[in-house]
């Protein structure tokens, strides 16, 4: 009873801390700065949660841990940690933490042998399942059984309790073929920026599937994952599954590059501030998007299409906005000055500024404007 009450109090502190951090970062933003800053939740809070749940040894490693994305922790019990006396607890915590939220019911749906990339670079956990004599399904993480599932599940973090032998993960743990052939990776490990982007993509794909954008999630995983991993950030204009099928817009998936603004995290409030005729680069070579109507009384239009659902999901590197229809490729634009993004790279990030350019061609505006009072 006391433990349950303490967990409820910790949950309230956890949520309030997250909200306070987000509010503080928003209130200090200059108009031209990135509206969604990275922030980490207090390491001491994770340590208290693990300690309260009974993971005393692992909680000592969590005092220096810093997490800024939704995370699932597969926490070995104190007795399980005794099976690896030489193991580094901070490293074990990283190797048993994966980006994204994986409750037990979702783990049970994963194919046997699924690999989950952890917060430790180039290290993966293997998910397997088994059935007891009573026909109860069990989930195993690298052979250790989840004996206490969903111990903590409050939207930002999930904790599962593990019982069994533990050890550090192999550098070949993410690739079955390399493990069986005993060949070693020929490529250097990814840079920190590259690794973070891969984590953000995995987080986004998981959340897209659960929010009605499963086709987009599948396209990213199968066709665009490697290409998107090289970016610093991205803004995606998306169609949900219903719009793709009911509206006959199946070509959207093959035209996805035209709906992605690379190296920019354009949240809804920043999109609303863009002046008319702002030019946004896309991943489609030589193709650009144009703000055909600035946000305000008339509503924001990009390539004459209104945004249906702003900020469908976002994390530290990716934001997705829902559309009514795909963007047309040839929006007609008016005479006059245009704006484009001038970018420079510094300190591993991307700095942007808005710079005016003169339009090379002129034409009449298209009359195709998708109206909806619930959009931007």
N, C-alpha and C positions, 0 to 999 in steps of 0.2 A: 504494500500500500504506500509506504513511504517512498519507495523507489519510483512508483508510478507518478506520485505527486511531484517528485523532484524532476522527472523527465518532462512533465507538463510545464513546469516553471522554466526549465532549460529551453524548451521549444519556444516559449514566448520571448525569452531573451534572444534566441537565435533569429527569430523573425524580425524583432524590433531592431536588432543590430544590423541586419541586412537592409532594412528600410532606411535606417539612419544613414548608413554608408552611401546608399544610392542617392538619398536626398542631398547629402553634403556634396557629392561629386557633381550633381546636377546644378546646384545653386552657385557653384564656383566656376561654371563654364563661361568662357567668352563666346560671343555670337558665332565666331568663325571656327571654334574649336570642336573637337569630336564630342558629340553629346552623350556618348556612352563610354565611360572610362573604366579601365580594369579596377577591380577592387577585390580584396581577399577578406574572408571572414576570420575573426580572431582565432589564432591557434589554440589559445587557452580554452575556448569554448568546445572545440573538438576533443581536447584532452579530458574535460569534465564529463562530456557525454560518454566517452569510452570508459572512463573510470566508473561512472554511475552504472553502466551496463555490466560491469564486472571484469573488464579487460584492463587490469592494472598495469601490466607490463607494456602493453601497446600504448596506453595513454601517456606513458612517459616519453614515448617517441613523438606523440602528437603535439607536444608542447612547442615544437619548432616547425610543425607542418603548417603550410599556408595553402588554402584552397579557395579558388575564385569561380568555380563552375560546379554545377550539380554533380555529385560524386556518390558512387556506391563503394562501401568498404566491406571487404570480406575479412572479418576480424578473427584471427586464431585465438583460442583460449590461452590462458597462462600456462596450463599443462601442456598444450600443443607446442608452445614456444620452447619448452624444455627439451624437445626433440632436436633442436638446433641451437646448442649453446653458443656456437661461434658466430651465429647470424647477427647482422647489424639490424637493430630494431627500426631505426628510421628508414632503412632501405626496404625492409620487409613491409612496412606500412605503405610505402610507395608501390611496391610490387603487388600488394593486395588491395589497391584502390584503383577503380576504373572510372573514367569520365562517363557521365550519364546515370540515369536512374534505372536500376534493374531489380524490381520487386520479385519475389519468388514466383508468382504466377507467370511472369514474363520469362524468367530463366527456364521454366519448365517447357516453354514453347520453342526454345532454341534447339537446332539440330545437334545431335551427339558429336562432341569434339569441336564445338564452336570456340574460336579464339577471341578473347577480349583483350584489347590493348590496354595496358595499365599506365599509371602516371610515371612509371620508370621507363625511360626511352628504350625502344626495341625489346620490350619484355611483355609477354602475353600470358594470360591465364587460360587454361583449357577447361571448358564446361562439359561435364558428362552427367548422365542420369542413370538411375537404376531403380528397380522395383523390389520391394520387400515381399516376404511371404504373405503379408496381409494386403498385397496389391497397392501399397502406398508408394508413390514416386518420391525418390530422393535425388538431390542435386549435389554433385561433387565438384569442388574447385581444386584442380590439380591433385585429385585423389583425396582431398580432405572433405569430409561431409559437412554440409550446412545443417547443423543440428538445432540452431536457434534462428530461424528465418525472420526477416522483417522486425528485428528487435527495435529499430528506430527508423521511422519513415515519415518525415515531415516536409516533403516537397523539395528540400535542398540537399538532403543527405539521407542515404539508406545504409543501415548497418545490419549485416548478417553474421551470426556467430559460427565459426568453423571449429571442428574437432578432428584431429588427425596429425599426421606427420607434415612438417613444413620445412622448406628449404628455399634458398635463393633461386630465382628463375634463371634458366639458361639463356645465353645470348641468341640461341637458335629457337627459342620458345614460340616465336611468331610464325615459323615456317616449318611445316611437317616434312617437306622434301629435304630440307637442309639437315633436319635432325636425323633422318634415317640414313642420309648419305654421308653424314659427318663432315660435310663441306662447310667452310666458314664464309661469312658475308664478304663480298668483294668490294662493296661500297662503304664509304665512311658513314658513321652515324649521322642522322639528320641534325641540322642546327636547331637551336632552341626555338627560333621563330617558326621553322618548318614543322617541328614537332607539335607546337601549340596549335598551329592551324589544322593539323590532322585531328587533334583532339576536338577542336571546335566543329569540324566537319562531322565527326562521328556523333557528337552531341546533337547537332542540327538534324542529321538524318534520322536519328531515333525519335526526336520530337516531331519531325515532319510526318512520319508514319502514323503517329498517334493523333495528328491534327487534320487528317484528311488530305495530305499531300504525299501519299505513298508513291505515286508515279515519279514525282520530282526526287524523292529520296532514292528511289531505285536508279534513276538516271544519273544522279551524282555518284552513287557507289559504283555503277558498272561502267559508265562512259567518261565522267568528268573528274573523278576523284584525284588522280595524279596531277592533272592540270590545275585544279583549284588549290591543291596543297602548296603550290609555289607562290600563292598570293599572300599579301599581308592582311588583307581584309576583303570582304565582298558584300555588295548589296544585290539581292536577288528579287526580281519581280516575278511572282509565281501564279500559276493557275492551279486550283485544287482539282482533285480527281473528278468531281462531279462536273466542273466546267469543261474539263478536257473531253469527257465522254459525251455529256449531254449537248455541249456546244459544238461538237465535231472539230475540236482543236487539237487533234492528235499530233499535228506537226510541231506543237510547242516544244516537245521534248528534244527533237532534233535541232530546234532553233533556240536552244537554251542560252547559248553564248550571247545572243542579241539581247537577252533579258538579264544580263549580269553586268553590273558596274564594278570593275576590278579595283582593288586597293582603296576602296572607300567604304566607310560604314555610315550610310546615310539613313539615320533614324527619321521617323515621320515628322518630328518638329523641325528638323533641318531641311527636309524636302519642302515643307510649307514655306520656308524662308527664301527658297531659290527664286530669283527673278525670272520673268518670262523670257523665253528664248535662250535659257541656259542650256549648254550642250554637255551631255554626259557621255563619256567614252564607254564602250562595251567591249566584251571579249571577242566579238565578231570583227575581224580585221576590216578597217575602213568604214565601219558602221557606227553611228552615234544615235543617242536618244536626245530629244529636245523637249524642254519644258514649254509646252504650247499654251499653257495658262497657269499663271502663278497662283499659289494658294491664297485663300482669302474669300471674299464674297462670292466669286465665281467658281471656286473650287479648283484644286490642283489637277492639271491634265498633263500627262507625259505622252508624247506622240498621239495626242488627242484621246487618250484612254484614261479614265478615272481609276484611281486606286480603290479597290473594294474593301480590303482589310489591312490597314497599316499596322506595321510591327506585329505580324502574325507570330513570329518568334525571333529572338535575338540572343546572342551571347557576346563574348568579348571581341569576336572577329567577324561575325556574320549577322546580317539582319535580312528578314524575308518579309516582303509586302505582297498581299494578295491582289490580283487583277481580275477584272470582269472578262476581258478578252486579251489575246496576245497583242503585242505592239505591232502596228503595221510598219513595214520596212521603209516606206517612202513618204514620210510626213512632209507636207508642203510648209514652207516657212516664210515669214514676212521679211521685207527688206529691213536693213538696219544692223546695229551692232549685236553680236552674239557673245556668249560667255563660255569659256571652257576651263577645265581644271588644269592648272599647272602644278606638277608634282616634283618633289625632290626627296631623296632618301637620306636619312640621317639617323644615326644611333639605332640602326636596325628597324626603324619605322618609316612611315610615309608622311611627309608634310605636304599639305595642300593649300593652294590659294586660288582664288577666282580671278582670272585674267580675261580682259575683253579681247575679242577678235572680230574682224569684219567678215560677214557672210559672203562666200564666193558666188553664191547663186541666190536668186529670189524667186518667189512663186506665190500662188494663192494658198491660203490656209485650207486644210481639209475640213469638211463639214462633219466628219465622223467623230463625234464626241459622246462617249458612253456616260450617260447621266445616272447618278444615283445619290440620293440625299444622305445615305449612310456612309458614303465613301469620303475621301478627303476633299 
